[in-house]
Amino acid sequence: MGEPDWRGCLRSGRRHCRRQVQRAAGGSVAGRLSGGRGSCGAVNSAPCPRGGWLGTGSPGGSPSSGGTIPFQRARLAPSRLHCVRFTRRSALRMSRAVGGKPPAESFCCSSTSAPPTTRGAPALTSRERVLCAFHRDTPDRIPVSPQHWGRIPPDSELAAQLVRETDMMLYAGWACDCFIGSALPRETETIGNTTRTVYHTPHGDLTRVVTRTPVTTACTAFPCKNAEDVLNLLAAPYKPPTEEAVQNALRHFFQTKDWLGDEGVVLFELPDALCFPAEWLSPQDFCLLWADAPDVMEQMVRVGNERLLAFVERVLRAGVDVFRIVGGEYASTQLGPVAYDRLVRRYDKELVALIHDYGGVAYFHNHGPIMRYLEAIVDIGVDTLDPLEAPPWGDCDMPAAKRVLRGKVCIVGNLDDMEVLNQRSTEEILAIGKRLIEEAGPDGFVLSGTASGTYGEHAARNFIALARYVRSQM
């Protein structure tokens, strides 16, 4: 095999390199990580968003709302993906796999403290700007990125203004119940505002109850109560998610990515393996399981991780390139550092390594006090971390956090959605934003909220004011 076309790899979203790596390596990355048990077979590659929409749907509508949007998104120039470098580790891995030479690291964003552009120079697109920060480099200006829509209707003029003026991050896709798969027999019944699902395991039924109100939806009865229930669940038959289920999740991701285009970054929503017990036991029973039967908890996380890696490889092979990983906070806020090492650090390292093997970005979400876990998160190898909440909601000391994370993990945050962005005046928000840029920028920093999903109109207008301020400083 000849030397790979590295520039072509970058232009095509690294898919060319992924295919060469897979052919040269001769098999499933997930299978190798999990002792051969992780692979669930190939999935047909989804068409590139540049070539059109996957499945049905109109480019004139928002995938998140199903409606039409009040503006026509301009088609920007093709993304200058050479602005976003491969890490040296990924480049060397690829070069060894295909027998070629690693590419020179090329930037139009800089690793130094000075922005690489001058007044009048071409600006990066929002997608390029955010990805440049995700790779711990210095973009043309600090990205200002609302996280999804909050309480803003996606088909509103305010949503359109957010897309035009900020560097949006949207969430799309889902994990297709990969922890329990498609073989577990179940029956679901909805009466009024309550949905009851009964799962039939070989040793008895497990029941989940979900209740809806005008304000929210929540699980009000969890299927597993103790270690015996967990073992019954793990003994149930398992098959990976169906091809139809995976294609539906991929369609949602690629349609959202195509709709947003170069005006932001779309992240595929992904649980880590700790979400398996966290979603199947109540918070109290989750903590008691770790106290009373830590071996059963670890077994559940280990099995969940094997199934998760197999699913993630399916969507990686289909071209998903940025993942938002959630779940670490279940350990950091409820179980403590020992559990974090054994249930998060250990298994998430495998997940992140798999994502990086395909050239993807691993974005890590972890609410709550975070300072004592920063070194563990660096060791996991993630590219990006949010939301690093400030006191009193968290314990983030931003200058200290930057000293630990600089050059290793991009910081996303940390303006509280509800108590700061939604409540304070624009003048106060601008003052806080300026301070955060000084403390966490200019490299590897995205000025954002705290990923609550609840920001409203006042916060949205504060995001726009922050973006205008940052542009004015170029």
N, C-alpha and C positions, 0 to 999 in steps of 0.2 A: 504494500500500500504506500502510495506516495505521500508527500507532505500535505497535511490538510490545508484547506483554504480558510485560514483563521478569519480574515475579513468577511468572507462569505458567511462564516459561522455567526459572527456578530450581527450581520445584516438580517439573517434569518432567525434570530432569536435563539441561537445556539443549537438549533435542532440538528443541523448537519453534524456538529461535533458529537451530540448525544448518540446519533445513529452509529457513527464510526466507533465510539467508545464501546457501545453495546455489542457491535459485531466483533470487535477485537477481543473484548473480555469474554464473549461466548456465554452469556447467560444473564440471569436475573440478579440485579444488585440486592433486592430485598431477600431473595432466596439465599444469597451468600451471607447476608447479615444475620439471618435467623436460622442458619443451619440447614437450608434447603427447604424449609417449610413455608417460606413466605410468598412464593410466586403463585399467582392465581391465573396466569396466562396472559396473553397479549390482548390489547384492545386496539381497535383500528384507530389510527391517528386522526384526530379531528382536523378539519381543514383550517388552514391559517386564517385568522380574522381578516388579514389583508385581502383575501380572496372572496370575502362575502360572509354572510350570516350562516351559522349552523342551523339546520332545521328550518322551521317556519318562523315568521315574525318579520316585522317591518323595521328598517333602520330609523324610521321616523319616530319611534316610540321608545320610552324608557323601559329597559328590561325589569327594573325594580318596581315599576308601577303598573305596567301593562297599558299605559295610556300614551298620549302624544305629548311632546314637549313643546313649549311655546317659542322655540327658536330652532334654527337649522344650524347644527354643528358644522363649522367649516372644516373641510378636509385639509389638514396641515401637510407640510412636506414630509416625506418618509422619515421615520425616526432615525436620528443619527446614533445608532446603537453603539458605534465605536466610542461614544462618550462614556460608556459604562464599561469599566475594565473587568476582565477576569481576575480573580485573585491568583497570586503566583502558585498557590497550592493546586488550584483547579487546572491551571495551565500545564503544570508539570505532570499532573495525573493524566491529562489528555494526551500530552506528547508521548508519554511512555506507552499508553495504550495503542496509539496508532503509529508509533515509530517515527514520529516527526519531531520538529523542533518547537519549543514553546514560543508563543508570540511575544513580541515586545509589548509591555504594558503601555497602552496608548490612552491618553486622557484629553478631553477638552474640559475636564474639571481637574482641580489641582489638589495635591496632598498638603500644600503649604497653607499658611495662614492668610495669604492674600488671594482674593478671588481672581480667576484666570482671565476674566474678561475686562475690557475697559469700556467706557461710555462709547456707544455707537457700534460695539461689536455685536454679532448676532446672539440673541438670547437662546438658552436651551428651551425645549418644550417642557411642559409640566412633568411629563413622564420621565424625560431625561434628567430633569432637576432632582426629582424624588429618588430615582434609582442611583444617581450620583451620590446623594447623601447616604442612601442605604449601604453603599459600598465604602463608607467612611471617608469619602473625598469631599472636596470643596466645590460646590456648584457655583453658577454665576450669581446666585443669591440664595438666601435661606428659604427653603420651601415652607409655605404656610398651608397646612393640609387639614381640613376638616375630615373626620373619620366617619364615613358613610353619611346618611342624610339626617340623623337625629330625628327631630319631630318636624322637619321641613318636608312638605309634600314634594316628591321627586318631579312632578309635572308642573311645579309652580315657577313663576318668574324669578323668585328668590333662589331656587335651586339652580336655575339656568345661570344666574349671576355668580353663584358660588363656583360653578364649573368654569365660567369665563375668567374669573378674577383670582381664584386660588389654585392650589395644586391638589386636586381632590384625591382622596383614597376611598375606594368603594370595596365592599365585601361581596363575594359571589361564590356560588358552588356550595357543596355540602359533602359530608363524609358517608352518605348513603347507608347509615346504620351498619358500618363495617364491623363493629364489635360483635354484633349478633348475627349479621349476614342475612341470607335469604331462606335458610332451611328451617329456622325455628318456627314451629306452628304457633299461630296467634289468632285471636278473634278480637275485633274492635267494635264497640258500640258507643254511640253518642246520644245522650238524652239531655236536652236543654243545654246548659252551659258546662256539662261534664262529659268527658270522654274516658271510657274504661277499656283498657287493653289487657287481655288475659293471655299470657305466654304459657304454652304447654311443654314442660320439661319431662324427661323420663321419670323423675321422682316427685312430681307434683306441679301444680300451677303457681305462677307468679303474676301478680296483678299490679298494673300501674293506673293511677287516676290523675287526669289532668283537668284542672278547673279554670274556666275563663270568666273574667269580669270586664266591665267597661274600661278598666284601667290597665289590666295586665293578664297574663296567662302563666300558670305555674303548676308544677307537679305537686299534688297534695297527698299522694300515697305512692311510695316507691316500691318496686317489685321485690327487692332483697332486703331482709331485716337482719341477717346474721351470716356467719360463715357457712352454715349448712345451705342456705339459699344460694349463696355464691357458688358453692361446689355443684349444686343442682344445675345452675345456669351453665357452668362450664362443661357439664356432662351432656348438654343438649347437642343435637346434630348441628353442624356448621357447614355452610357453603358461602363463598364470597358473594357480595352484592351482585345482582343480575346485570347483564350488559345494558339492559334498558335503563336501570336505575343510574348506572355510572354515566351513560350518555346524556341523561337528563341533567345531571349535575354539571357535566362538561359544557352542555349547550348553554346553560345559564351563565357559566363563567365566560365563555367566549363571546356570547352575545353582549354581555355587559362590557367586556374589554373592547369589543369592536365599537360599541356605542360611545364609550368614553374616549377612545383613540389616544391621541398624544396629550390630552388635557388632564391626565392623571394616571394613577396606577390602580389596578384591580388586584385584590388579594383573595386567593382561594381559602375559604374558611376550613380549618382543620383542628380537630381535637388532638391532644396528645394521649398517650395510653392511660394516664391517671384519670382521664375523663370517664373511662369505663366504670370503675367503681363509684366515682363521684356522681354519675348519672343514674346508677342503679341502686344506690343506698341513700337514705336521707343524710343530711349533714351530721346528725348525731350518730347514726349507725355507721357512717363512714369513719368517723373518728374512733368509735368503739371497735370497729374491725381492726384498725391499725394497732390499738392498744391490746386487744384480746387475741387476735389471730394474724399477726403480721405476715406469717408465711402464706396465708390464704390471700391476703391483700397483694403480696408480691406475685403470687401465681396469677391472679386476675390481671394485674398490670402486664406481666410477661406475655400472657396469651393475647391480651388486647394489643400489645405492641407488634406481635407477629402478624396479626390480622391487619393492623393499621399500615405497616410497611408494605404489605402486598397491595392494599388499596392505593397507597400513595404512588407506588411504582406504576400502577395502571394509568393514573392521571398525569404523571410525569411523562410517560411515553406518548401520551396524547398531546403534550405541549404546554401543560400548565407550568408557569415560570415563577410565580411569587405565591408563597403560602403564609397565612396568618395562623400561627400555632397558639392555641389556648389550652389552659389546664394547669400550668405551674402554680397558680395562686391557690389551688385546692390544698397543696402541701404547704406553701409558704405561710398562709394565713390560718390553717387549721391543724397542721401536723408537726411542723417544725423542721429544723435543719437536717436531722438524721433522715427523716422521711424524704426530704427534698433530694438528698444525695441518692437514696436508694430507689425512689419511685419516679423522679423527674430527671435528675442529671444523668443517671445511668442509661435510661431508655431514650430520652430525647436526643442524646448524642448520636444514637443510631439513626433516628429520624432525620436529624439535620445533615448527617453525613450522606444519607441517601439523596436528599434534595440537592446537596452540593455536587454529588456525582453526576447529576443531570444538568448542572449549571444553573440551578434554581436559587431563589432567594428565600431564606428562612427568617421570617419576621415573628418575634416572640412577644406574646402578651402576658403580663403578670401584674395584676392589681396588688395593692396593699404595701406594707413596709417592705422595702427592697434592698436596702444598703447591705445587709448581711449576706444577701444571695448574689451579689454582683459577680464575685469571683467564680461562683458555680455557673452562672449564666455565660460568662466568658468561656469557661471550659466546655460548655455544651457546644459552642461554636456558632451560635446564631449570628445573623448579620445585623439585626435590628431589634430594639427593645422598646416597648411602651408599657404603661404611661408614666412611670417614675413620679408618682404623685407627691406633691409637697405636703408638709404638715398643714393642718392636723389630719388630713385624709391618708397620708403616707408618711414616710420618713426621709424622702429624698433630699439630700444636700447636694445641689446640682454641681458646684465646683468639685466636690469630692467625688461624685459619681463620674464626672468627666475625666478626672485623673485616672480612674480605674478603667474606663471604657474607651478612651481616646484611641483611635486607630484599630480598635477591636470590634466594637459594637456601636452602631448608630443609635442615637437617642431620639425618641419620638415623644413629645409631650411639652410641658406638663401643666397646662392651664386647665384647672378643674372646670368641667363642662357645666356643672350645675351651680356651684357657689361662686365661681369667678367669671367665666365667659357669659353666663346667663344673667348675672346679677350686677356686675360692676360697669362703670361708665367706660366709654371708649378711651378717654384720657388715661384712666387707671390701667386698662388693658394694654395700651401702647407702652406705658412705662414698664409694666411687668415683662412685656414682650422684648423690649430693648435690653432689659437686664438678662433675660434668658439667652438672647443671642450672644451677649458678651460672655456669659458663663459656659454655654454649651456649644457655641459655634466656633469658627465658621465651618469646620469640617464635621461630617457625620452627625448632623443635627437637622431635625424636622420640627418646626414650631407647630404644635398641635394641641388638641384637647386631651381628655383622659379616657376616651373610648367607652363612655357610658351609654352611648346611643340615645341620649335624652336631651341634647342641646336643642334650643329653640331659636326663634327669629332674632332675638337680641344677640345671642351668641353668634349666629350666622353673620350678622352685620359687623360684629367685632372681628370675626375672621377676615372679612373683606377689608376692614380698616387696617388690620395687620399686614395683609398682602400689599395694600397700596403703600403703606409705610416702607416695607422692605424694597419694593420697586423704586421708591423715591430715593433710596440710598445707593442705587447702582451708579 
